[in-house]
Amino acid sequence: MGWKRVRDHYRVQHTVQVTEEGICIGSPYIHNIIVISAEGKVVKRYESGKTNEDLRRIQGEIDADPAMLRKMVLTADTFDKSITVYTYDGGEVIECKCEELEWPNVTHGGSMMYDNTFSPDKAVVVQWAKRSAEIGVQWAKESVEENEKELAERRERLAKNESELAQLKMDYPEM
C-alpha cells in the first residue's frame, strides 16, 4: 500500500498512518480526518466547510484526480533508509523497519511509532511486553477472583431460594 507515495505526492503536512480503516491523514488528536481505502478510494472526506487549508487542499487535489490517488495507493512504496525498530503484540516481539525513528514517524508498513510502543532497542521492547503481560495476568487474576466471589454469592442466593420454595411446597402442597 502506497501510504508514503500518497503523503509525498499530496505534500501532506499532517500525520499519515495505516490502520484497519485504511490510509489515515490526521493529527495527533484525530488520526483519521481523511481516510483512504486499500483500493484507493476516499472513505472519509475532509468537508469543504472546515477551515484547515492544508487538508482542504489535499481533499481538493484528491477529488480533482481520483485515478491518481488510486495509482498512488496501489503502487508499492520505496524507502531510502531501513532502520530496524521493534514493537510487540501480546507475547510476540515484532521487528519492523522505518526511515526515521520516533513519533510522529511510521514504519515502512505505516504503523505510527509511539514512543512507548516502538524502540530500536529490542531489550526495551521485551521489557515493555513483559510488563504488559504481567499487568494482564494481574488484572485477569483479580477479575477471576471477583467473578468467583460473585458466583458463590449467586449460588448461595439460589440455594436459599430453592430451599424456601421447597419449604413452601412441603407446607402447602394443595395450594
FENLINMO-V371929 format. One record per backbone hydrogen bond with DSSP energy under -1.0 kcal/mol. NH is the residue of the N-H (numbers start at 1). CO is the residue of the C=O. E is the energy in kcal/mol with one decimal. If there is no record, write none. Layout:
nh:co:e
NH:CO:E
NH:CO:E
This chain:
nh:co:e
2:73:-2.8
3:1:-1.4
6:2:-2.2
7:3:-2.5
8:4:-3.0
9:5:-3.0
10:6:-2.2
12:7:-2.4
15:26:-1.7
17:24:-2.1
18:110:-2.9
19:22:-2.6
23:36:-2.9
24:17:-3.6
25:34:-3.0
26:15:-2.4
27:30:-2.9
33:25:-1.2
34:25:-2.3
35:44:-2.1
36:23:-2.5
37:41:-3.4
40:37:-1.7
43:35:-2.8
44:35:-1.6
50:47:-1.8
56:52:-2.3
57:53:-2.6
58:54:-2.5
59:55:-2.7
60:56:-2.4
61:57:-2.5
62:58:-2.5
63:59:-2.6
64:60:-2.0
65:61:-1.0
69:65:-1.5
70:66:-2.3
71:67:-2.3
72:68:-2.7
73:69:-2.5
74:70:-2.6
75:71:-1.1
83:98:-3.8
85:96:-2.3
86:119:-3.1
87:94:-2.1
89:92:-2.6
92:89:-1.8
94:87:-3.0
96:85:-3.3
98:83:-1.7
105:102:-2.2
107:111:-2.1
108:97:-3.2
110:107:-2.0
113:105:-2.6
114:112:-1.2
117:114:-1.9
118:114:-1.7
119:86:-2.0
125:121:-1.6
126:122:-2.6
127:123:-2.0
128:124:-2.3
129:125:-2.8
130:126:-2.6
131:127:-2.6
132:128:-2.7
133:129:-2.4
134:130:-2.8
135:131:-2.5
136:132:-2.3
137:133:-2.6
138:134:-2.6
139:135:-2.7
140:136:-2.5
141:137:-2.7
142:138:-2.3
143:139:-2.4
144:140:-2.7
145:141:-2.7
146:142:-2.4
147:143:-2.5
148:144:-2.8
149:145:-2.3
150:146:-2.4
151:147:-2.6
152:148:-2.4
153:149:-2.3
154:150:-2.2
155:151:-2.6
156:152:-2.3
157:153:-2.2
158:154:-2.6
159:155:-2.7
160:156:-2.3
161:157:-2.4
162:158:-2.9
163:159:-2.4
164:160:-2.5
165:161:-2.4
166:162:-2.6
167:163:-2.5
168:164:-2.4
169:165:-2.5
170:166:-2.1
171:167:-2.9
172:168:-2.3
175:172:-1.0
